């Protein structure tokens, strides 16, 4: 009788040990996945975008009363979603490999934008043009309808090579390299009138 009881105890101990090891493996796996996800989203605090550009699903650029939307498809390629104004109910998609490459280059460059100087946004101080912005940029995660972040682009700074930008919701205005805004506007102005013009502008 003693030997069978001992065997049962040994079996129970080993079963409990196996369950414990299994739990440890599961917890470790989840921790590693979380760490990998966090590191994939991590960016330098001085970068304008809060996530790497490959984690962005869409970017909207409002300029001269028109809202231009650029999206990424299921394969990660960028495409132009069309021009939207207050009176328009229809929009177009321009799916062109050369155009997708051009948009991708512009967005990748924008993703490398770094914040330069910062200035407090005071009630009685200058607003740097961000209260009535000339350009607005809205960034979305893939499949999300709520913006990840919004930027109000203000005046050219006195140094003539920087632009003021307000990250909506923050109490400070920063400067960024002006050519980054110029790149976005060049893309919009080259693609924004119609799909035909967009395709023509993408030809070498």
C-alpha positions in Angstrom: 0.0 0.0 0.0 2.9 2.3 0.8 4.5 2.0 -2.6 1.4 2.9 -4.7 0.8 6.0 -2.4 4.4 7.1 -2.9 4.0 6.7 -6.7 0.8 8.7 -6.7 2.5 11.5 -4.7 5.4 11.5 -7.1 3.0 11.7 -10.0 1.1 14.6 -8.4 4.4 16.4 -7.7 5.6 16.0 -11.2 2.2 17.1 -12.6 2.2 20.2 -10.5 5.8 21.0 -11.6 4.8 20.6 -15.2 1.9 23.0 -14.8 4.2 25.5 -13.1 6.7 25.3 -15.9 3.9 25.7 -18.4 2.7 28.9 -16.6 6.2 30.3 -16.5 6.6 29.6 -20.3 3.3 31.4 -21.1 4.1 34.4 -18.9 7.6 34.6 -20.4 6.2 34.4 -24.0 3.7 37.2 -23.3 6.3 39.4 -21.7 8.6 39.0 -24.7 5.8 39.8 -27.2 4.9 42.9 -25.2 8.5 44.0 -25.1 8.9 43.4 -28.8 5.8 45.4 -29.5 6.9 48.3 -27.2 10.3 48.4 -28.8 8.8 48.4 -32.3 6.8 51.5 -31.4 9.5 53.3 -29.5 11.0 56.4 -31.0 13.4 59.1 -29.9 11.6 61.7 -27.8 12.9 64.4 -30.2 11.2 62.9 -33.2 8.0 64.6 -34.4 6.1 61.4 -35.0 5.3 59.4 -31.8 5.7 56.1 -33.7 7.8 54.8 -36.6 6.3 55.7 -39.9 5.8 52.1 -40.8 3.3 51.9 -37.9 1.2 54.7 -39.5 -1.8 53.8 -41.5 -2.9 57.1 -43.0 -1.8 60.8 -43.1 -4.1 63.6 -44.0 -2.8 67.0 -45.1 -5.2 70.0 -45.1 -3.9 72.8 -47.3 -5.8 75.7 -48.9 -9.2 74.4 -47.8 -8.7 71.0 -49.2 -8.1 67.8 -47.3 -5.8 65.3 -49.0 -5.6 61.8 -47.6 -2.8 59.3 -48.1 -3.2 55.7 -46.9 -1.3 52.4 -46.9 -2.8 49.3 -48.4 -2.6 45.8 -46.9 0.9 45.3 -48.4 2.1 48.6 -46.8 2.3 50.5 -50.1 1.1 54.1 -50.0 -1.7 55.4 -52.2 -3.5 58.7 -52.7 -7.0 58.5 -51.4 -8.1 61.7 -53.1 -9.0 65.4 -52.6 -11.8 66.2 -50.2 -13.5 69.6 -49.9 -16.7 70.5 -48.0 -18.9 70.1 -51.1 -17.5 66.9 -52.4 -19.2 63.6 -51.8 -17.0 61.4 -54.0 -13.3 60.7 -53.9 -10.8 58.8 -56.0 -8.0 56.3 -55.5 -4.8 56.6 -57.6 -3.1 53.2 -57.5 0.2 53.7 -59.4 3.5 51.9 -58.5 5.6 55.0 -59.3 3.2 57.2 -57.4 3.2 54.9 -54.4 7.0 55.0 -54.4 7.0 58.8 -54.5 4.5 59.0 -51.6 6.4 56.4 -49.7 9.7 58.4 -50.0 7.9 61.6 -48.9 6.3 60.0 -45.9 9.5 58.2 -44.9 11.3 61.5 -44.9 8.5 63.1 -42.9 8.9 60.2 -40.4 12.5 61.3 -39.8 11.5 64.9 -38.8 13.1 66.0 -35.6 11.9 68.7 -33.2 14.4 71.6 -32.9 13.6 74.5 -30.5 10.6 74.7 -28.2 8.7 77.8 -27.0 6.0 78.1 -24.4 2.6 78.9 -25.8 1.4 81.8 -23.6 -2.0 83.5 -23.6 -0.6 86.9 -24.3 2.4 85.8 -26.3 2.9 85.2 -30.0 1.0 82.3 -31.4 3.6 81.6 -34.2 0.8 81.2 -36.7 -0.5 77.9 -35.1 -3.8 79.3 -33.9 -4.8 79.8 -37.6 -2.5 77.2 -39.2 -1.6 77.4 -42.8 -1.3 73.6 -42.9 -2.7 70.9 -40.7 -1.4 67.3 -40.7 -3.3 64.5 -39.1 -1.8 61.0 -38.5 -3.7 57.8 -38.0 -2.7 54.3 -37.0 -3.8 51.4 -39.4 -7.5 50.8 -39.3 -8.2 53.6 -36.8 -10.7 56.4 -37.3 -9.4 58.5 -34.3 -6.2 60.4 -34.9 -3.0 59.3 -33.3 -1.7 62.9 -33.4 -2.5 66.2 -35.1 -0.1 69.0 -36.1 -0.8 72.7 -36.7 1.9 74.1 -39.0 2.5 77.8 -38.5 4.7 80.5 -39.9 8.2 80.3 -41.2 10.6 81.1 -38.3 12.9 84.1 -38.5 15.9 81.9 -39.4 13.9 81.2 -42.7 14.8 77.5 -42.7 12.4 76.3 -39.9 8.6 76.2 -39.5 6.7 76.5 -36.3 4.5 73.5 -35.4 2.1 72.8 -32.6 1.4 69.2 -31.5 -2.2 69.7 -30.7 -2.8 69.3 -27.0 0.6 70.3 -25.9 1.4 73.7 -24.3 4.6 74.4 -26.4 5.3 75.3 -30.0 8.4 73.7 -31.6 10.3 74.3 -34.8 11.0 71.7 -37.4 13.1 71.8 -40.6 11.0 73.8 -43.1 11.9 71.5 -46.0 9.9 68.8 -44.3 6.7 70.9 -44.7 7.8 71.9 -48.2 8.1 68.2 -49.1 4.5 67.5 -48.0 3.2 70.5 -49.8 5.1 69.6 -53.0 3.5 66.2 -52.9 0.0 67.6 -52.3 0.4 70.3 -55.0 1.7 67.7 -57.5 -1.0 65.1 -56.8 -4.0 67.0 -55.5 -5.9 68.1 -58.6 -6.9 64.8 -60.1 -5.8 61.2 -60.6 -4.8 62.0 -64.1 -2.5 64.8 -63.0 -1.3 62.6 -60.2 -0.3 59.8 -62.6 1.3 62.3 -65.0 3.4 63.9 -62.2 4.7 60.5 -61.2 6.2 59.8 -64.7 9.9 60.3 -65.1 
